[in-house]
Amino acid sequence: MDLILTPVRVATSKPARQTYLNTLLVMITSTILLVLAIIAYILFYLNYVPQIGIERVIHLQYGDGPHPYGIAALDSSLVSQQAYDIIVSLNVPRSPPNIAQGNFMLSMSLLPPTYKPSLPATSSSILKRTNTVTPEETLFFSRRPAILTYTSRLVSLSERFLSLPLYILGLRQESEVLHIPMAESQSFPKGWKNVPGYVMLELQAGQEVQVYDVRVLFTARFGGLRWLMYNHRLISFVVFTCAFWSSEMIFTLLGWLAVRTLFTPQQEVKTELVKAEETDASQVKGEGEEETDEPDLSDTPRTFPTYGRQAPLRYVPKVKEEESEEFIMDETAIQPLTAEADDEDEEPEAYRAGRDSGVGTSFSEGGERSGLARRRSKGGK
């Protein structure tokens, strides 16, 4: 039965319970730190890797100036020290005025976030407003040409004839989308004032130009770590999460060791002192027990018997009385009991103790008394 219960006792012993508790605490702490590492990587990804594509619709204003223009807010979508490709997308109809227009210019200005646009009411105010945008306020400026794709009359008629069912069903329109690149790998210095907050686009083709839709597209060109995190998201997630989790575990362990170093040494020293005192007490107790095996008779008065007719010898130790000023100062520790033998009234205790010890059994009781009577008679003479 004891052999069967031995594993149970080992599994439920105090060291085993302490090990279970420490393991549980480590697992809970590791899980919490892992969740924190995942959250930390997600926040790091959102803050470090910007949006790869930012698109803004620009609503052109006609009749307020010589050319249609529009302003759109970029908010805080762009980030500093990141290269962007800027493309303007124009959806224009293939109408006779646009075909006759030929080449026209697009002017784009990136304005700081401190710029405050206002909608003018007259053409004079728009001219005044355009003149107020100084080069110091412009973070980036670009002008690019645009033109509709040329098609001959025969190709145009053949295409329209073949695509006539699509035009009738509304699945196709007689329009063209122009993509005009305005900047390539354009980056902005560090600082929120250096990052554009508004984009202003102007079609320098007069009021006769016809446009369905205008959009500005900012495409981020990643490189280095951002490229790795964006194009290999799963690998980046695993690697960076493990790195964050390992760092958290290391710093948690260092913090736990620091707290233990600050608070546990005093208790350990006290425990060691208590153990040392208990060890010394046990050693002293053991030595005392060994010494008490034999009685210590050095401070005990004793009487030693003698042979023949000599008086018994008595050992009297030197004792100092604390409450009295008298001391027993004997020159010899062992002295005969001759003075006590002269007492006629009563028999001395020392002699009686010597007689009781049983030493000198060759003398009879009567002989001892006759010897004692002769000594008394001699003392009387």
C-alpha positions in Angstrom: 0.0 0.0 0.0 2.8 2.4 0.8 4.4 1.6 -2.5 1.2 2.6 -4.3 0.7 5.8 -2.2 4.4 7.0 -2.7 3.8 8.7 -6.1 0.7 10.4 -4.7 2.7 11.7 -1.7 5.4 12.9 -4.0 2.9 14.6 -6.3 1.1 16.3 -3.4 4.2 17.3 -1.4 5.0 20.9 -0.7 7.8 21.3 -3.3 5.5 19.8 -5.9 2.7 22.2 -5.0 5.1 25.1 -5.2 6.3 23.9 -8.6 2.7 23.7 -9.9 2.0 27.2 -8.6 5.2 28.6 -10.2 4.4 26.9 -13.5 0.8 28.2 -13.5 2.1 31.8 -12.8 4.6 31.5 -15.6 2.0 30.3 -18.1 -0.5 33.0 -17.2 2.3 35.7 -17.4 3.5 34.3 -20.8 0.0 34.3 -22.2 -0.7 37.9 -21.1 2.7 39.0 -22.5 2.0 37.2 -25.8 -1.3 39.1 -26.2 0.4 42.3 -25.4 3.1 41.5 -28.0 0.4 40.9 -30.7 -1.3 44.2 -29.9 2.1 45.9 -29.9 2.9 44.6 -33.4 -0.5 45.6 -34.8 -0.1 49.1 -33.4 3.5 49.2 -34.8 2.3 48.1 -38.2 -0.4 50.7 -38.4 1.9 53.5 -37.3 5.0 52.5 -39.3 3.5 51.2 -42.5 1.3 53.9 -44.2 -1.5 53.4 -46.6 -0.2 52.2 -49.9 -2.9 54.0 -51.9 -4.6 57.3 -51.0 -7.2 58.6 -53.4 -9.0 62.0 -53.3 -11.7 63.3 -55.5 -11.4 66.9 -56.7 -14.5 68.8 -57.6 -13.5 71.3 -60.3 -14.9 74.9 -60.0 -16.0 76.4 -63.3 -16.7 80.0 -63.9 -14.6 81.4 -61.1 -11.5 82.0 -63.1 -9.8 81.5 -66.4 -9.3 77.8 -65.7 -11.3 75.2 -63.7 -9.6 74.3 -60.4 -10.3 72.3 -57.3 -8.9 71.7 -53.7 -9.1 68.5 -51.7 -8.0 67.9 -48.1 -5.5 65.1 -47.4 -6.0 65.1 -43.7 -3.1 63.1 -42.1 -3.0 60.3 -44.7 0.5 61.1 -45.9 3.6 60.5 -43.8 7.0 62.0 -43.8 10.1 60.3 -45.2 8.1 58.1 -47.5 8.3 58.1 -51.3 5.0 58.6 -53.2 4.0 58.4 -56.8 1.4 61.0 -57.6 -1.0 60.4 -60.5 -3.9 62.5 -61.7 -6.8 60.5 -63.2 -9.1 62.4 -65.7 -12.3 60.9 -67.0 -13.1 63.0 -70.0 -15.6 62.5 -72.9 -14.4 62.2 -76.4 -16.4 65.2 -77.4 -15.5 67.5 -80.3 -14.4 70.3 -78.0 -12.0 68.0 -76.1 -10.7 66.5 -79.3 -10.2 70.0 -80.7 -8.5 71.1 -77.5 -5.4 69.0 -78.2 -2.7 69.4 -75.5 -3.5 71.1 -72.2 -1.6 71.5 -69.0 -2.4 70.2 -65.5 -1.0 72.2 -62.5 -0.8 70.5 -59.1 0.3 72.2 -55.8 0.7 70.5 -52.5 -0.1 72.9 -49.6 0.8 72.7 -45.9 -1.7 71.7 -43.3 -1.7 75.4 -42.0 -3.3 76.5 -45.3 -6.9 77.6 -45.0 -8.8 77.4 -48.4 -11.8 79.5 -49.1 -14.4 79.4 -51.8 -14.4 82.6 -53.8 -17.6 84.1 -55.2 -16.3 86.0 -58.2 -13.6 85.6 -60.8 -11.7 88.6 -59.4 -11.6 86.9 -56.0 -10.2 83.7 -57.4 -7.5 85.6 -59.1 -6.7 87.3 -55.9 -6.8 84.0 -54.1 -4.5 82.3 -56.6 -2.0 85.1 -56.3 -1.9 84.7 -52.5 -0.5 81.2 -52.7 3.2 82.0 -52.5 6.1 79.6 -53.2 6.9 79.6 -49.5 3.5 78.2 -48.8 3.8 75.5 -51.5 5.5 72.3 -50.4 5.5 70.8 -53.9 4.5 72.1 -57.3 4.2 70.2 -60.6 2.9 70.8 -64.2 2.3 68.0 -66.7 0.7 67.9 -70.2 -2.3 65.8 -71.2 -4.1 65.0 -74.4 -6.8 62.6 -75.6 -5.6 59.5 -77.5 -5.7 60.0 -81.2 -7.8 57.7 -83.4 -8.4 58.1 -87.1 -11.9 58.6 -88.5 -12.0 55.1 -90.0 -10.9 53.4 -86.8 -13.3 55.4 -84.7 -16.3 54.6 -86.9 -15.4 50.9 -87.0 -15.0 50.7 -83.2 -18.3 52.5 -82.7 -20.1 50.2 -85.1 -18.7 47.0 -83.5 -19.4 48.3 -80.0 -22.8 49.6 -80.8 -24.8 47.0 -78.7 -22.6 47.9 -75.7 -23.3 51.6 -76.1 -27.0 50.9 -76.5 -27.1 48.8 -73.3 -25.1 51.3 -71.3 -22.2 49.0 -70.7 -19.8 51.3 -72.5 -19.4 55.1 -72.9 -17.7 57.3 -75.4 -15.2 58.5 -72.9 -11.5 58.1 -72.0 -9.6 58.0 -68.8 -6.3 59.8 -68.8 -3.6 58.9 -66.2 -1.1 61.7 -65.9 1.8 61.1 -63.6 2.6 64.3 -61.7 5.4 63.1 -59.4 7.6 60.1 -59.0 9.1 59.0 -55.6 8.3 62.3 -54.0 9.1 62.3 -50.2 8.6 65.0 -47.6 11.0 66.0 -44.7 10.3 65.0 -41.2 7.9 67.3 -39.3 4.1 67.7 -39.5 4.4 71.1 -41.1 6.4 69.6 -44.0 3.7 67.0 -44.8 1.0 68.2 -47.3 -2.5 68.8 -45.9 -4.2 69.9 -49.1 -3.8 69.3 -52.8 -4.9 71.9 -55.4 -5.3 71.0 -59.1 -5.9 73.3 -62.0 -6.7 72.4 -65.6 -5.1 75.0 -67.7 -7.3 74.4 -70.7 -9.9 77.2 -70.4 -13.5 76.9 -69.5 -14.3 74.9 -72.7 -12.7 71.7 -71.4 -15.2 69.0 -70.4 -14.5 66.6 -67.5 -16.5 63.8 -66.0 -14.4 63.1 -63.0 -11.0 64.1 -61.5 -9.1 62.1 -58.9 -5.6 62.3 -57.4 -3.9 59.1 -56.4 -0.9 58.9 -54.0 0.8 55.5 -54.2 3.4 54.7 -51.6 6.6 53.2 -52.9 7.8 51.0 -50.0 11.4 50.1 -49.4 13.4 48.3 -46.7 11.5 47.2 -43.6 8.2 48.7 -44.8 8.4 46.7 -48.0 9.1 43.5 -46.0 6.3 44.1 -43.6 3.8 44.9 -46.4 4.7 42.2 -48.9 5.5 39.4 -46.3 2.9 40.1 -43.7 2.7 36.6 -42.1 6.4 36.2 -41.7 6.7 39.7 -40.4 3.9 39.0 -37.9 5.6 35.9 -36.5 9.1 37.3 -36.4 8.2 40.7 -34.8 5.6 39.1 -32.4 8.3 36.7 -31.2 10.8 39.5 -30.8 8.4 41.6 -28.8 7.3 38.6 -26.7 11.0 37.7 -26.0 11.8 41.2 -25.0 8.8 41.4 -22.6 9.8 38.1 -21.0 13.4 39.2 -20.5 12.4 42.5 -19.0 9.8 40.8 -16.8 12.4 38.4 -15.6 14.9 41.2 -14.8 12.2 43.1 -13.0 11.3 40.1 -10.9 14.9 39.5 -10.0 15.3 43.2 -9.1 12.2 43.0 -6.8 13.5 39.8 -5.3 16.9 41.3 -4.7 15.4 44.3 -3.0 13.0 42.6 -0.7 14.2 39.1 0.0 17.8 39.5 1.3 16.7 40.7 4.8 14.4 37.7 5.2 17.1 35.3 4.0 19.7 36.8 6.4 17.2 36.5 9.3 16.5 33.0 8.4 20.2 32.1 8.3 20.7 33.8 11.6 17.9 31.9 13.2 19.2 28.6 11.7 22.7 29.4 13.0 21.3 30.1 16.5 19.3 26.9 16.5 22.4 25.0 15.4 24.5 26.6 18.2 21.8 25.9 20.7 21.5 22.3 19.7 25.3 21.9 19.9 25.4 23.5 23.3 22.5 21.4 24.5 24.3 18.2 23.2 27.5 19.2 25.0 25.6 19.9 28.2 23.9 16.6 28.0 27.2 14.9 27.6 28.7 16.7 30.5 25.8 15.9 32.8 26.2 12.2 32.2 28.7 12.3 35.1 27.9 14.4 38.2 30.1 17.4 38.9 31.2 17.0 42.5 33.8 19.7 42.5 31.5 22.1 44.4 30.0 19.4 46.8 31.4 18.9 50.3 32.4 15.3 50.8 33.9 13.1 53.6 36.5 10.5 52.9 37.0 7.6 55.4 40.5 6.6 56.6 42.1 3.5 57.8 43.0 2.7 61.3 42.3 5.1 64.1 42.7 8.3 62.0 39.9 10.7 61.9 37.9 10.9 58.6 38.9 13.5 56.1 36.4 16.1 54.9 36.6 18.1 51.6 35.2 21.6 51.9 35.2 23.8 48.7 35.8 27.5 48.8 32.4 29.2 48.5 31.7 32.9 48.3 28.4 34.1 49.8 26.8 36.9 47.8 24.7 38.3 50.7 27.3 37.9 53.5 30.8 39.3 53.8 32.3 36.1 55.3 34.3 33.6 53.2 35.4 30.1 54.0 39.2 30.4 53.4 40.8 27.1 54.2 44.4 26.6 53.4 43.9 22.9 52.8 40.9 21.6 51.0 41.0 18.3 52.9 41.4 18.5 56.7 40.9 16.0 59.6 38.0 16.2 61.9 40.0 16.4 65.1 38.3 19.5 66.4 34.9 18.0 66.1 36.0 14.8 67.9 36.6 16.8 71.2 32.9 17.5 71.5 31.6 15.5 74.5 28.0 16.3 74.1 27.2 15.0 70.7 28.9 12.9 68.0 30.2 14.8 65.0 28.3 14.4 61.7 31.4 13.9 59.6 32.5 11.0 61.8 29.0 9.6 61.7 29.0 9.9 57.9 32.3 8.1 57.7 31.1 5.3 59.9 28.0 4.9 57.8 30.0 4.6 54.6 30.9 1.1 55.5 34.7 1.6 55.2 36.7 0.0 58.0 34.3 -2.9 58.6 37.1 -4.8 60.5 36.4 -2.6 63.5 33.4 -3.5 65.6 31.0 -1.1 66.9 32.1 -1.7 70.5 35.8 -1.1 69.6 35.0 2.2 68.0 33.2 3.4 71.0 36.0 2.3 73.4 38.5 4.1 71.2 36.3 7.2 71.3 36.1 7.0 75.1 39.9 6.8 75.5 40.3 9.9 73.3 37.8 11.8 75.4 39.6 10.7 78.6 42.9 11.9 77.2 41.4 15.2 76.2 40.1 15.6 79.8 43.7 15.2 81.2 
